[in-house]
Amino acid sequence: MDERAGYGSREGWTAEEVLALRRRLGLSQAAMARRLGVRQQTISEWETGLHRPRGASARLLRLLAEERAPYDAGDGP
């Protein structure tokens, strides 16, 4: 879990967390799908709560959550 960003709890990623992460990073569903190696439809399904990320996809989301968005404030990584 990425405690700093508050995403991806032990219970897994919620639809709201996936959407919030994508918006924070300024990515479209298609761009986020390319970054994660999944289909755009998969991102949509996660964001609507039809399915939840698991396994490698959940881990990749955690890594993505550690990235700084282009407009994040702060000093240093």
All heavy atoms as a GROMACS GRO file, in nm:
protein
  603
    1MET      N    1   0.083  -0.119   0.000
    1MET     CA    2   0.000   0.000   0.000
    1MET      C    3   0.087   0.123   0.000
    1MET      O    4   0.187   0.131   0.068
    1MET     CB    5  -0.089  -0.001   0.124
    1MET     CG    6  -0.177   0.120   0.133
    1MET     SD    7  -0.297   0.096   0.263
    1MET     CE    8  -0.284   0.254   0.340
    2ASP      N    9   0.048   0.222  -0.072
    2ASP     CA   10   0.119   0.348  -0.075
    2ASP      C   11   0.055   0.442   0.025
    2ASP      O   12  -0.041   0.509  -0.004
    2ASP     CB   13   0.116   0.407  -0.216
    2ASP     CG   14   0.198   0.533  -0.225
    2ASP    OD1   15   0.319   0.524  -0.246
    2ASP    OD2   16   0.139   0.642  -0.208
    3GLU      N   17   0.106   0.442   0.148
    3GLU     CA   18   0.048   0.522   0.255
    3GLU      C   19   0.050   0.670   0.222
    3GLU      O   20  -0.042   0.742   0.254
    3GLU     CB   21   0.125   0.498   0.387
    3GLU     CG   22   0.118   0.357   0.437
    3GLU     CD   23  -0.018   0.320   0.493
    3GLU    OE1   24  -0.097   0.410   0.526
    3GLU    OE2   25  -0.045   0.200   0.504
    4ARG      N   26   0.158   0.717   0.159
    4ARG     CA   27   0.172   0.859   0.131
    4ARG      C   28   0.060   0.909   0.041
    4ARG      O   29   0.002   1.013   0.065
    4ARG     CB   30   0.308   0.884   0.064
    4ARG     CG   31   0.335   1.028   0.031
    4ARG     CD   32   0.474   1.044  -0.030
    4ARG     NE   33   0.501   0.952  -0.138
    4ARG     CZ   34   0.466   0.974  -0.265
    4ARG    NH1   35   0.404   1.083  -0.298
    4ARG    NH2   36   0.495   0.886  -0.357
    5ALA      N   37   0.027   0.836  -0.060
    5ALA     CA   38  -0.075   0.881  -0.154
    5ALA      C   39  -0.214   0.838  -0.110
    5ALA      O   40  -0.313   0.895  -0.156
    5ALA     CB   41  -0.045   0.825  -0.294
    6GLY      N   42  -0.224   0.737  -0.024
    6GLY     CA   43  -0.354   0.693   0.022
    6GLY      C   44  -0.430   0.606  -0.076
    6GLY      O   45  -0.552   0.601  -0.074
    7TYR      N   46  -0.360   0.536  -0.162
    7TYR     CA   47  -0.423   0.451  -0.262
    7TYR      C   48  -0.395   0.305  -0.234
    7TYR      O   49  -0.290   0.270  -0.183
    7TYR     CB   50  -0.369   0.482  -0.402
    7TYR     CG   51  -0.393   0.622  -0.450
    7TYR    CD1   52  -0.290   0.712  -0.462
    7TYR    CD2   53  -0.520   0.663  -0.487
    7TYR    CE1   54  -0.311   0.840  -0.509
    7TYR    CE2   55  -0.542   0.791  -0.534
    7TYR     CZ   56  -0.437   0.878  -0.545
    7TYR     OH   57  -0.460   1.005  -0.592
    8GLY      N   58  -0.488   0.218  -0.274
    8GLY     CA   59  -0.464   0.073  -0.273
    8GLY      C   60  -0.448   0.014  -0.135
    8GLY      O   61  -0.341  -0.032  -0.099
    9SER      N   62  -0.555   0.013  -0.060
    9SER     CA   63  -0.552  -0.043   0.075
    9SER      C   64  -0.531  -0.194   0.071
    9SER      O   65  -0.531  -0.254  -0.036
    9SER     CB   66  -0.682  -0.011   0.147
    9SER     OG   67  -0.789  -0.080   0.085
   10ARG      N   68  -0.520  -0.253   0.187
   10ARG     CA   69  -0.503  -0.399   0.195
   10ARG      C   70  -0.619  -0.472   0.129
   10ARG      O   71  -0.603  -0.584   0.082
   10ARG     CB   72  -0.492  -0.443   0.340
   10ARG     CG   73  -0.361  -0.410   0.402
   10ARG     CD   74  -0.357  -0.458   0.545
   10ARG     NE   75  -0.232  -0.419   0.603
   10ARG     CZ   76  -0.143  -0.504   0.649
   10ARG    NH1   77  -0.168  -0.632   0.647
   10ARG    NH2   78  -0.030  -0.462   0.698
   11GLU      N   79  -0.736  -0.412   0.130
   11GLU     CA   80  -0.854  -0.475   0.069
   11GLU      C   81  -0.852  -0.461  -0.083
   11GLU      O   82  -0.936  -0.516  -0.151
   11GLU     CB   83  -0.982  -0.412   0.124
   11GLU     CG   84  -1.007  -0.441   0.270
   11GLU     CD   85  -0.922  -0.357   0.363
   11GLU    OE1   86  -0.895  -0.239   0.330
   11GLU    OE2   87  -0.880  -0.408   0.468
   12GLY      N   88  -0.758  -0.386  -0.135
   12GLY     CA   89  -0.747  -0.367  -0.279
   12GLY      C   90  -0.790  -0.228  -0.321
   12GLY      O   91  -0.828  -0.145  -0.240
   13TRP      N   92  -0.783  -0.205  -0.448
   13TRP     CA   93  -0.814  -0.075  -0.506
   13TRP      C   94  -0.964  -0.061  -0.526
   13TRP      O   95  -1.027  -0.147  -0.585
   13TRP     CB   96  -0.744  -0.062  -0.641
   13TRP     CG   97  -0.597  -0.040  -0.627
   13TRP    CD1   98  -0.503  -0.134  -0.602
   13TRP    CD2   99  -0.531   0.084  -0.636
   13TRP    NE1  100  -0.380  -0.075  -0.595
   13TRP    CE2  101  -0.394   0.060  -0.616
   13TRP    CE3  102  -0.572   0.214  -0.661
   13TRP    CZ2  103  -0.299   0.161  -0.619
   13TRP    CZ3  104  -0.478   0.315  -0.664
   13TRP    CH2  105  -0.342   0.288  -0.642
   14THR      N  106  -1.018   0.050  -0.482
   14THR     CA  107  -1.159   0.079  -0.507
   14THR      C  108  -1.170   0.152  -0.640
   14THR      O  109  -1.071   0.207  -0.691
   14THR     CB  110  -1.220   0.168  -0.397
   14THR    OG1  111  -1.156   0.297  -0.402
   14THR    CG2  112  -1.204   0.104  -0.259
   15ALA      N  113  -1.291   0.156  -0.693
   15ALA     CA  114  -1.316   0.229  -0.818
   15ALA      C  115  -1.276   0.375  -0.802
   15ALA      O  116  -1.214   0.435  -0.891
   15ALA     CB  117  -1.463   0.216  -0.857
   16GLU      N  118  -1.309   0.432  -0.687
   16GLU     CA  119  -1.280   0.573  -0.661
   16GLU      C  120  -1.130   0.600  -0.657
   16GLU      O  121  -1.083   0.704  -0.704
   16GLU     CB  122  -1.345   0.619  -0.530
   16GLU     CG  123  -1.496   0.619  -0.533
   16GLU     CD  124  -1.559   0.481  -0.514
   16GLU    OE1  125  -1.490   0.385  -0.471
   16GLU    OE2  126  -1.679   0.467  -0.545
   17GLU      N  127  -1.054   0.507  -0.600
   17GLU     CA  128  -0.909   0.523  -0.593
   17GLU      C  129  -0.844   0.516  -0.731
   17GLU      O  130  -0.752   0.593  -0.760
   17GLU     CB  131  -0.848   0.418  -0.501
   17GLU     CG  132  -0.878   0.438  -0.356
   17GLU     CD  133  -0.834   0.323  -0.269
   17GLU    OE1  134  -0.829   0.207  -0.317
   17GLU    OE2  135  -0.805   0.349  -0.151
   18VAL      N  136  -0.890   0.424  -0.814
   18VAL     CA  137  -0.835   0.413  -0.949
   18VAL      C  138  -0.863   0.542  -1.026
   18VAL      O  139  -0.772   0.599  -1.089
   18VAL     CB  140  -0.894   0.291  -1.024
   18VAL    CG1  141  -0.846   0.288  -1.169
   18VAL    CG2  142  -0.856   0.161  -0.953
   19LEU      N  143  -0.985   0.590  -1.018
   19LEU     CA  144  -1.022   0.714  -1.089
   19LEU      C  145  -0.942   0.832  -1.035
   19LEU      O  146  -0.889   0.913  -1.113
   19LEU     CB  147  -1.172   0.739  -1.074
   19LEU     CG  148  -1.225   0.868  -1.138
   19LEU    CD1  149  -1.198   0.870  -1.288
   19LEU    CD2  150  -1.374   0.882  -1.109
   20ALA      N  151  -0.930   0.842  -0.903
   20ALA     CA  152  -0.856   0.954  -0.843
   20ALA      C  153  -0.709   0.952  -0.884
   20ALA      O  154  -0.651   1.057  -0.914
   20ALA     CB  155  -0.869   0.949  -0.691
   21LEU      N  156  -0.649   0.834  -0.888
   21LEU     CA  157  -0.510   0.822  -0.930
   21LEU      C  158  -0.494   0.867  -1.074
   21LEU      O  159  -0.405   0.946  -1.106
   21LEU     CB  160  -0.460   0.678  -0.913
   21LEU     CG  161  -0.319   0.651  -0.968
   21LEU    CD1  162  -0.215   0.737  -0.897
   21LEU    CD2  163  -0.286   0.503  -0.956
   22ARG      N  164  -0.581   0.817  -1.160
   22ARG     CA  165  -0.570   0.854  -1.302
   22ARG      C  166  -0.583   1.005  -1.320
   22ARG      O  167  -0.506   1.067  -1.393
   22ARG     CB  168  -0.678   0.780  -1.384
   22ARG     CG  169  -0.669   0.811  -1.533
   22ARG     CD  170  -0.766   0.730  -1.614
   22ARG     NE  171  -0.904   0.756  -1.584
   22ARG     CZ  172  -0.973   0.861  -1.632
   22ARG    NH1  173  -0.915   0.951  -1.708
   22ARG    NH2  174  -1.102   0.874  -1.602
   23ARG      N  175  -0.678   1.064  -1.251
   23ARG     CA  176  -0.698   1.209  -1.263
   23ARG      C  177  -0.579   1.286  -1.205
   23ARG      O  178  -0.536   1.386  -1.262
   23ARG     CB  179  -0.827   1.250  -1.193
   23ARG     CG  180  -0.948   1.209  -1.273
   23ARG     CD  181  -1.075   1.256  -1.209
   23ARG     NE  182  -1.190   1.228  -1.295
   23ARG     CZ  183  -1.313   1.233  -1.254
   23ARG    NH1  184  -1.343   1.265  -1.129
   23ARG    NH2  185  -1.412   1.206  -1.338
   24ARG      N  186  -0.525   1.239  -1.092
   24ARG     CA  187  -0.410   1.307  -1.031
   24ARG      C  188  -0.290   1.307  -1.125
   24ARG      O  189  -0.216   1.405  -1.134
   24ARG     CB  190  -0.371   1.239  -0.900
   24ARG     CG  191  -0.254   1.310  -0.829
   24ARG     CD  192  -0.218   1.245  -0.698
   24ARG     NE  193  -0.161   1.114  -0.712
   24ARG     CZ  194  -0.031   1.089  -0.735
   24ARG    NH1  195   0.054   1.186  -0.750
   24ARG    NH2  196   0.011   0.964  -0.745
   25LEU      N  197  -0.273   1.197  -1.199
   25LEU     CA  198  -0.162   1.187  -1.293
   25LEU      C  199  -0.191   1.254  -1.426
   25LEU      O  200  -0.104   1.264  -1.512
   25LEU     CB  201  -0.126   1.040  -1.315
   25LEU     CG  202  -0.073   0.967  -1.192
   25LEU    CD1  203  -0.054   0.820  -1.220
   25LEU    CD2  204   0.057   1.030  -1.142
   26GLY      N  205  -0.316   1.298  -1.445
   26GLY     CA  206  -0.351   1.368  -1.569
   26GLY      C  207  -0.353   1.276  -1.690
   26GLY      O  208  -0.321   1.319  -1.800
   27LEU      N  209  -0.392   1.151  -1.670
   27LEU     CA  210  -0.392   1.054  -1.780
   27LEU      C  211  -0.534   1.024  -1.827
   27LEU      O  212  -0.627   1.022  -1.745
   27LEU     CB  213  -0.330   0.922  -1.734
   27LEU     CG  214  -0.184   0.924  -1.690
   27LEU    CD1  215  -0.144   0.790  -1.630
   27LEU    CD2  216  -0.094   0.960  -1.807
   28SER      N  217  -0.549   0.998  -1.954
   28SER     CA  218  -0.675   0.945  -2.006
   28SER      C  219  -0.681   0.797  -1.970
   28SER      O  220  -0.579   0.737  -1.931
   28SER     CB  221  -0.682   0.961  -2.158
   28SER     OG  222  -0.582   0.880  -2.220
   29GLN      N  223  -0.797   0.737  -1.986
   29GLN     CA  224  -0.806   0.592  -1.963
   29GLN      C  225  -0.713   0.518  -2.057
   29GLN      O  226  -0.646   0.423  -2.017
   29GLN     CB  227  -0.950   0.543  -1.981
   29GLN     CG  228  -1.042   0.580  -1.869
   29GLN     CD  229  -1.182   0.522  -1.887
   29GLN    OE1  230  -1.219   0.475  -1.995
   29GLN    NE2  231  -1.260   0.525  -1.780
   30ALA      N  232  -0.707   0.562  -2.182
   30ALA     CA  233  -0.622   0.495  -2.281
   30ALA      C  234  -0.474   0.507  -2.243
   30ALA      O  235  -0.399   0.410  -2.253
   30ALA     CB  236  -0.647   0.552  -2.420
   31ALA      N  237  -0.433   0.625  -2.198
   31ALA     CA  238  -0.292   0.645  -2.160
   31ALA      C  239  -0.257   0.562  -2.038
   31ALA      O  240  -0.149   0.502  -2.032
   31ALA     CB  241  -0.266   0.793  -2.135
   32MET      N  242  -0.347   0.557  -1.940
   32MET     CA  243  -0.320   0.477  -1.822
   32MET      C  244  -0.314   0.328  -1.859
   32MET      O  245  -0.228   0.255  -1.808
   32MET     CB  246  -0.426   0.500  -1.715
   32MET     CG  247  -0.398   0.433  -1.583
   32MET     SD  248  -0.513   0.493  -1.459
   32MET     CE  249  -0.445   0.421  -1.312
   33ALA      N  250  -0.402   0.286  -1.947
   33ALA     CA  251  -0.401   0.147  -1.993
   33ALA      C  252  -0.268   0.112  -2.058
   33ALA      O  253  -0.211   0.005  -2.031
   33ALA     CB  254  -0.517   0.123  -2.090
   34ARG      N  255  -0.215   0.202  -2.141
   34ARG     CA  256  -0.085   0.177  -2.205
   34ARG      C  257   0.025   0.166  -2.100
   34ARG      O  258   0.112   0.079  -2.110
   34ARG     CB  259  -0.053   0.289  -2.305
   34ARG     CG  260  -0.128   0.276  -2.436
   34ARG     CD  261  -0.074   0.372  -2.542
   34ARG     NE  262  -0.084   0.511  -2.501
   34ARG     CZ  263  -0.192   0.588  -2.520
   34ARG    NH1  264  -0.298   0.539  -2.579
   34ARG    NH2  265  -0.191   0.715  -2.482
   35ARG      N  266   0.022   0.252  -1.998
   35ARG     CA  267   0.125   0.249  -1.893
   35ARG      C  268   0.122   0.117  -1.817
   35ARG      O  269   0.225   0.068  -1.772
   35ARG     CB  270   0.104   0.364  -1.794
   35ARG     CG  271   0.116   0.503  -1.850
   35ARG     CD  272   0.256   0.554  -1.867
   35ARG     NE  273   0.338   0.553  -1.749
   35ARG     CZ  274   0.348   0.650  -1.660
   35ARG    NH1  275   0.277   0.760  -1.674
   35ARG    NH2  276   0.429   0.638  -1.558
   36LEU      N  277   0.002   0.061  -1.800
   36LEU     CA  278  -0.014  -0.062  -1.721
   36LEU      C  279  -0.013  -0.189  -1.805
   36LEU      O  280  -0.011  -0.299  -1.751
   36LEU     CB  281  -0.143  -0.056  -1.640
   36LEU     CG  282  -0.150   0.055  -1.535
   36LEU    CD1  283  -0.290   0.063  -1.476
   36LEU    CD2  284  -0.047   0.031  -1.426
   37GLY      N  285  -0.021  -0.174  -1.937
   37GLY     CA  286  -0.023  -0.291  -2.025
   37GLY      C  287  -0.156  -0.364  -2.023
   37GLY      O  288  -0.159  -0.487  -2.035
   38VAL      N  289  -0.265  -0.288  -2.006
   38VAL     CA  290  -0.399  -0.346  -2.008
   38VAL      C  291  -0.483  -0.273  -2.112
   38VAL      O  292  -0.438  -0.174  -2.170
   38VAL     CB  293  -0.468  -0.337  -1.869
   38VAL    CG1  294  -0.387  -0.413  -1.764
   38VAL    CG2  295  -0.489  -0.193  -1.826
   39ARG      N  296  -0.604  -0.321  -2.135
   39ARG     CA  297  -0.694  -0.255  -2.230
   39ARG      C  298  -0.760  -0.134  -2.165
   39ARG      O  299  -0.779  -0.130  -2.044
   39ARG     CB  300  -0.803  -0.351  -2.276
   39ARG     CG  301  -0.752  -0.475  -2.348
   39ARG     CD  302  -0.863  -0.575  -2.375
   39ARG     NE  303  -0.923  -0.616  -2.248
   39ARG     CZ  304  -1.054  -0.627  -2.227
   39ARG    NH1  305  -1.140  -0.601  -2.322
   39ARG    NH2  306  -1.099  -0.664  -2.109
   40GLN      N  307  -0.799  -0.038  -2.246
   40GLN     CA  308  -0.872   0.080  -2.196
   40GLN      C  309  -1.000   0.035  -2.129
   40GLN      O  310  -1.041   0.090  -2.026
   40GLN     CB  311  -0.901   0.177  -2.311
   40GLN     CG  312  -0.980   0.301  -2.271
   40GLN     CD  313  -1.131   0.278  -2.275
   40GLN    OE1  314  -1.180   0.205  -2.361
   40GLN    NE2  315  -1.202   0.339  -2.184
   41GLN      N  316  -1.064  -0.067  -2.182
   41GLN     CA  317  -1.188  -0.119  -2.124
   41GLN      C  318  -1.164  -0.169  -1.981
   41GLN      O  319  -1.250  -0.155  -1.895
   41GLN     CB  320  -1.243  -0.232  -2.210
   41GLN     CG  321  -1.374  -0.289  -2.158
   41GLN     CD  322  -1.428  -0.398  -2.248
   41GLN    OE1  323  -1.382  -0.417  -2.360
   41GLN    NE2  324  -1.526  -0.470  -2.199
   42THR      N  325  -1.047  -0.224  -1.955
   42THR     CA  326  -1.014  -0.271  -1.821
   42THR      C  327  -1.012  -0.154  -1.723
   42THR      O  328  -1.068  -0.163  -1.613
   42THR     CB  329  -0.878  -0.343  -1.820
   42THR    OG1  330  -0.886  -0.455  -1.909
   42THR    CG2  331  -0.839  -0.390  -1.681
   43ILE      N  332  -0.951  -0.043  -1.761
   43ILE     CA  333  -0.949   0.076  -1.676
   43ILE      C  334  -1.091   0.122  -1.649
   43ILE      O  335  -1.128   0.152  -1.535
   43ILE     CB  336  -0.867   0.190  -1.741
   43ILE    CG1  337  -0.723   0.146  -1.771
   43ILE    CG2  338  -0.871   0.315  -1.653
   43ILE    CD1  339  -0.641   0.111  -1.650
   44SER      N  340  -1.173   0.124  -1.752
   44SER     CA  341  -1.313   0.164  -1.737
   44SER      C  342  -1.386   0.071  -1.639
   44SER      O  343  -1.461   0.118  -1.552
   44SER     CB  344  -1.383   0.162  -1.873
   44SER     OG  345  -1.520   0.191  -1.859
   45GLU      N  346  -1.362  -0.057  -1.650
   45GLU     CA  347  -1.427  -0.155  -1.561
   45GLU      C  348  -1.381  -0.137  -1.417
   45GLU      O  349  -1.460  -0.152  -1.324
   45GLU     CB  350  -1.399  -0.297  -1.610
   45GLU     CG  351  -1.472  -0.328  -1.740
   45GLU     CD  352  -1.428  -0.457  -1.805
   45GLU    OE1  353  -1.325  -0.516  -1.762
   45GLU    OE2  354  -1.495  -0.500  -1.900
   46TRP      N  355  -1.254  -0.103  -1.396
   46TRP     CA  356  -1.207  -0.076  -1.261
   46TRP      C  357  -1.273   0.050  -1.205
   46TRP      O  358  -1.312   0.054  -1.089
   46TRP     CB  359  -1.055  -0.055  -1.260
   46TRP     CG  360  -0.974  -0.179  -1.290
   46TRP    CD1  361  -1.016  -0.308  -1.289
   46TRP    CD2  362  -0.836  -0.181  -1.324
   46TRP    NE1  363  -0.912  -0.392  -1.321
   46TRP    CE2  364  -0.800  -0.316  -1.344
   46TRP    CE3  365  -0.740  -0.083  -1.343
   46TRP    CZ2  366  -0.672  -0.354  -1.377
   46TRP    CZ3  367  -0.612  -0.121  -1.377
   46TRP    CH2  368  -0.577  -0.255  -1.393
   47GLU      N  369  -1.283   0.153  -1.289
   47GLU     CA  370  -1.336   0.281  -1.243
   47GLU      C  371  -1.486   0.277  -1.217
   47GLU      O  372  -1.537   0.358  -1.140
   47GLU     CB  373  -1.303   0.392  -1.343
   47GLU     CG  374  -1.156   0.427  -1.346
   47GLU     CD  375  -1.123   0.539  -1.440
   47GLU    OE1  376  -1.213   0.588  -1.513
   47GLU    OE2  377  -1.006   0.580  -1.443
   48THR      N  378  -1.556   0.187  -1.281
   48THR     CA  379  -1.700   0.175  -1.258
   48THR      C  380  -1.732   0.072  -1.152
   48THR      O  381  -1.848   0.057  -1.112
   48THR     CB  382  -1.775   0.138  -1.388
   48THR    OG1  383  -1.724   0.015  -1.437
   48THR    CG2  384  -1.760   0.247  -1.493
   49GLY      N  385  -1.631   0.000  -1.104
   49GLY     CA  386  -1.651  -0.100  -1.001
   49GLY      C  387  -1.697  -0.235  -1.051
   49GLY      O  388  -1.728  -0.324  -0.972
   50LEU      N  389  -1.699  -0.253  -1.183
   50LEU     CA  390  -1.737  -0.382  -1.239
   50LEU      C  391  -1.636  -0.490  -1.198
   50LEU      O  392  -1.673  -0.603  -1.166
   50LEU     CB  393  -1.749  -0.373  -1.391
   50LEU     CG  394  -1.800  -0.495  -1.464
   50LEU    CD1  395  -1.940  -0.533  -1.417
   50LEU    CD2  396  -1.800  -0.471  -1.615
   51HIS      N  397  -1.508  -0.453  -1.201
   51HIS     CA  398  -1.399  -0.542  -1.159
   51HIS      C  399  -1.303  -0.460  -1.074
   51HIS      O  400  -1.305  -0.338  -1.080
   51HIS     CB  401  -1.324  -0.600  -1.279
   51HIS     CG  402  -1.408  -0.687  -1.366
   51HIS    ND1  403  -1.451  -0.811  -1.326
   51HIS    CD2  404  -1.457  -0.667  -1.490
   51HIS    CE1  405  -1.524  -0.865  -1.424
   51HIS    NE2  406  -1.529  -0.779  -1.524
   52ARG      N  407  -1.218  -0.530  -1.001
   52ARG     CA  408  -1.115  -0.463  -0.921
   52ARG      C  409  -0.978  -0.512  -0.965
   52ARG      O  410  -0.962  -0.630  -0.998
   52ARG     CB  411  -1.134  -0.494  -0.772
   52ARG     CG  412  -1.261  -0.431  -0.717
   52ARG     CD  413  -1.281  -0.465  -0.574
   52ARG     NE  414  -1.191  -0.384  -0.492
   52ARG     CZ  415  -1.212  -0.362  -0.364
   52ARG    NH1  416  -1.315  -0.415  -0.302
   52ARG    NH2  417  -1.128  -0.288  -0.295
   53PRO      N  418  -0.880  -0.423  -0.965
   53PRO     CA  419  -0.743  -0.466  -0.999
   53PRO      C  420  -0.694  -0.568  -0.897
   53PRO      O  421  -0.724  -0.556  -0.778
   53PRO     CB  422  -0.661  -0.338  -0.989
   53PRO     CG  423  -0.757  -0.226  -0.976
   53PRO     CD  424  -0.886  -0.282  -0.930
   54ARG      N  425  -0.620  -0.667  -0.945
   54ARG     CA  426  -0.563  -0.767  -0.853
   54ARG      C  427  -0.429  -0.812  -0.908
   54ARG      O  428  -0.395  -0.785  -1.023
   54ARG     CB  429  -0.658  -0.884  -0.832
   54ARG     CG  430  -0.699  -0.952  -0.959
   54ARG     CD  431  -0.816  -1.049  -0.936
   54ARG     NE  432  -0.866  -1.094  -1.064
   54ARG     CZ  433  -0.842  -1.213  -1.115
   54ARG    NH1  434  -0.776  -1.302  -1.048
   54ARG    NH2  435  -0.889  -1.245  -1.234
   55GLY      N  436  -0.356  -0.879  -0.826
   55GLY     CA  437  -0.227  -0.934  -0.867
   55GLY      C  438  -0.131  -0.829  -0.919
   55GLY      O  439  -0.111  -0.725  -0.858
   56ALA      N  440  -0.072  -0.859  -1.034
   56ALA     CA  441   0.029  -0.770  -1.092
   56ALA      C  442  -0.029  -0.633  -1.124
   56ALA      O  443   0.040  -0.532  -1.109
   56ALA     CB  444   0.087  -0.834  -1.218
   57SER      N  445  -0.154  -0.627  -1.165
   57SER     CA  446  -0.216  -0.498  -1.197
   57SER      C  447  -0.225  -0.410  -1.074
   57SER      O  448  -0.198  -0.290  -1.080
   57SER     CB  449  -0.355  -0.518  -1.256
   57SER     OG  450  -0.349  -0.583  -1.380
   58ALA      N  451  -0.260  -0.467  -0.961
   58ALA     CA  452  -0.267  -0.390  -0.837
   58ALA      C  453  -0.130  -0.339  -0.797
   58ALA      O  454  -0.114  -0.225  -0.753
   58ALA     CB  455  -0.329  -0.475  -0.726
   59ARG      N  456  -0.028  -0.423  -0.814
   59ARG     CA  457   0.109  -0.382  -0.782
   59ARG      C  458   0.155  -0.269  -0.874
   59ARG      O  459   0.217  -0.173  -0.829
   59ARG     CB  460   0.203  -0.502  -0.792
   59ARG     CG  461   0.347  -0.469  -0.765
   59ARG     CD  462   0.368  -0.426  -0.621
   59ARG     NE  463   0.508  -0.393  -0.600
   59ARG     CZ  464   0.549  -0.286  -0.534
   59ARG    NH1  465   0.462  -0.202  -0.482
   59ARG    NH2  466   0.678  -0.262  -0.520
   60LEU      N  467   0.125  -0.280  -1.002
   60LEU     CA  468   0.162  -0.175  -1.095
   60LEU      C  469   0.091  -0.044  -1.062
   60LEU      O  470   0.150   0.064  -1.073
   60LEU     CB  471   0.132  -0.217  -1.239
   60LEU     CG  472   0.226  -0.322  -1.297
   60LEU    CD1  473   0.174  -0.373  -1.430
   60LEU    CD2  474   0.367  -0.266  -1.312
   61LEU      N  475  -0.034  -0.052  -1.018
   61LEU     CA  476  -0.105   0.069  -0.976
   61LEU      C  477  -0.035   0.133  -0.855
   61LEU      O  478  -0.023   0.255  -0.848
   61LEU     CB  479  -0.250   0.037  -0.942
   61LEU     CG  480  -0.345   0.023  -1.060
   61LEU    CD1  481  -0.479  -0.032  -1.014
   61LEU    CD2  482  -0.364   0.156  -1.131
   62ARG      N  483   0.010   0.050  -0.762
   62ARG     CA  484   0.081   0.104  -0.646
   62ARG      C  485   0.209   0.176  -0.690
   62ARG      O  486   0.242   0.283  -0.639
   62ARG     CB  487   0.114  -0.005  -0.545
   62ARG     CG  488  -0.006  -0.046  -0.462
   62ARG     CD  489   0.031  -0.132  -0.343
   62ARG     NE  490   0.094  -0.258  -0.379
   62ARG     CZ  491   0.027  -0.369  -0.409
   62ARG    NH1  492  -0.105  -0.370  -0.409
   62ARG    NH2  493   0.091  -0.479  -0.440
   63LEU      N  494   0.281   0.118  -0.784
   63LEU     CA  495   0.401   0.183  -0.835
   63LEU      C  496   0.368   0.313  -0.906
   63LEU      O  497   0.437   0.414  -0.890
   63LEU     CB  498   0.477   0.089  -0.929
   63LEU     CG  499   0.539  -0.035  -0.865
   63LEU    CD1  500   0.594  -0.129  -0.971
   63LEU    CD2  501   0.646   0.005  -0.766
   64LEU      N  502   0.262   0.312  -0.983
   64LEU     CA  503   0.218   0.433  -1.053
   64LEU      C  504   0.177   0.540  -0.952
   64LEU      O  505   0.204   0.659  -0.973
   64LEU     CB  506   0.100   0.397  -1.145
   64LEU     CG  507   0.069   0.491  -1.260
   64LEU    CD1  508   0.189   0.510  -1.352
   64LEU    CD2  509  -0.049   0.436  -1.339
   65ALA      N  510   0.117   0.500  -0.841
   65ALA     CA  511   0.074   0.595  -0.738
   65ALA      C  512   0.193   0.664  -0.673
   65ALA      O  513   0.179   0.774  -0.621
   65ALA     CB  514  -0.009   0.523  -0.632
   66GLU      N  515   0.309   0.602  -0.678
   66GLU     CA  516   0.429   0.662  -0.619
   66GLU      C  517   0.489   0.770  -0.708
   66GLU      O  518   0.570   0.849  -0.663
   66GLU     CB  519   0.533   0.555  -0.590
   66GLU     CG  520   0.489   0.460  -0.481
   66GLU     CD  521   0.583   0.343  -0.462
   66GLU    OE1  522   0.689   0.338  -0.530
   66GLU    OE2  523   0.552   0.255  -0.381
   67GLU      N  524   0.449   0.773  -0.835
   67GLU     CA  525   0.498   0.875  -0.926
   67GLU      C  526   0.438   1.010  -0.891
   67GLU      O  527   0.326   1.019  -0.843
   67GLU     CB  528   0.460   0.841  -1.071
   67GLU     CG  529   0.535   0.726  -1.127
   67GLU     CD  530   0.504   0.705  -1.274
   67GLU    OE1  531   0.445   0.795  -1.338
   67GLU    OE2  532   0.540   0.599  -1.324
   68ARG      N  533   0.512   1.112  -0.920
   68ARG     CA  534   0.461   1.247  -0.899
   68ARG      C  535   0.389   1.292  -1.025
   68ARG      O  536   0.438   1.274  -1.135
   68ARG     CB  537   0.576   1.342  -0.871
   68ARG     CG  538   0.645   1.310  -0.740
   68ARG     CD  539   0.762   1.402  -0.718
   68ARG     NE  540   0.722   1.541  -0.714
   68ARG     CZ  541   0.681   1.604  -0.604
   68ARG    NH1  542   0.677   1.539  -0.491
   68ARG    NH2  543   0.648   1.730  -0.608
   69ALA      N  544   0.274   1.352  -1.004
   69ALA     CA  545   0.199   1.409  -1.116
   69ALA      C  546   0.274   1.535  -1.160
   69ALA      O  547   0.345   1.598  -1.082
   69ALA     CB  548   0.058   1.444  -1.075
   70PRO      N  549   0.259   1.575  -1.287
   70PRO     CA  550   0.330   1.692  -1.337
   70PRO      C  551   0.300   1.818  -1.255
   70PRO      O  552   0.381   1.907  -1.248
   70PRO     CB  553   0.279   1.709  -1.480
   70PRO     CG  554   0.206   1.584  -1.513
   70PRO     CD  555   0.177   1.511  -1.385
   71TYR      N  556   0.186   1.824  -1.191
   71TYR     CA  557   0.148   1.945  -1.118
   71TYR      C  558   0.154   1.928  -0.967
   71TYR      O  559   0.112   2.014  -0.893
   71TYR     CB  560   0.007   1.988  -1.158
   71TYR     CG  561  -0.092   1.875  -1.157
   71TYR    CD1  562  -0.155   1.836  -1.039
   71TYR    CD2  563  -0.123   1.805  -1.273
   71TYR    CE1  564  -0.243   1.732  -1.037
   71TYR    CE2  565  -0.213   1.700  -1.271
   71TYR     CZ  566  -0.273   1.664  -1.153
   71TYR     OH  567  -0.360   1.559  -1.152
   72ASP      N  568   0.209   1.814  -0.918
   72ASP     CA  569   0.225   1.795  -0.774
   72ASP      C  570   0.324   1.896  -0.718
   72ASP      O  571   0.431   1.918  -0.775
   72ASP     CB  572   0.277   1.654  -0.741
   72ASP     CG  573   0.167   1.550  -0.739
   72ASP    OD1  574   0.049   1.589  -0.746
   72ASP    OD2  575   0.200   1.430  -0.733
   73ALA      N  576   0.291   1.955  -0.606
   73ALA     CA  577   0.381   2.049  -0.540
   73ALA      C  578   0.472   1.973  -0.444
   73ALA      O  579   0.442   1.862  -0.404
   73ALA     CB  580   0.301   2.154  -0.463
   74GLY      N  581   0.579   2.034  -0.405
   74GLY     CA  582   0.667   1.972  -0.308
   74GLY      C  583   0.812   1.985  -0.351
   74GLY      O  584   0.842   2.016  -0.465
   75ASP      N  585   0.900   1.957  -0.255
   75ASP     CA  586   1.041   1.966  -0.287
   75ASP      C  587   1.102   1.828  -0.286
   75ASP      O  588   1.112   1.765  -0.184
   75ASP     CB  589   1.117   2.060  -0.190
   75ASP     CG  590   1.052   2.071  -0.055
   75ASP    OD1  591   0.942   2.124  -0.049
   75ASP    OD2  592   1.114   2.025   0.042
   76GLY      N  593   1.136   1.782  -0.401
   76GLY     CA  594   1.202   1.652  -0.415
   76GLY      C  595   1.104   1.541  -0.444
   76GLY      O  596   0.985   1.557  -0.430
   77PRO      N  597   1.157   1.424  -0.485
   77PRO     CA  598   1.073   1.310  -0.521
   77PRO      C  599   1.002   1.245  -0.407
   77PRO      O  600   1.027   1.248  -0.296
   77PRO     CB  601   1.172   1.212  -0.584
   77PRO     CG  602   1.307   1.266  -0.566
   77PRO     CD  603   1.296   1.403  -0.511
   0.00000   0.00000   0.00000
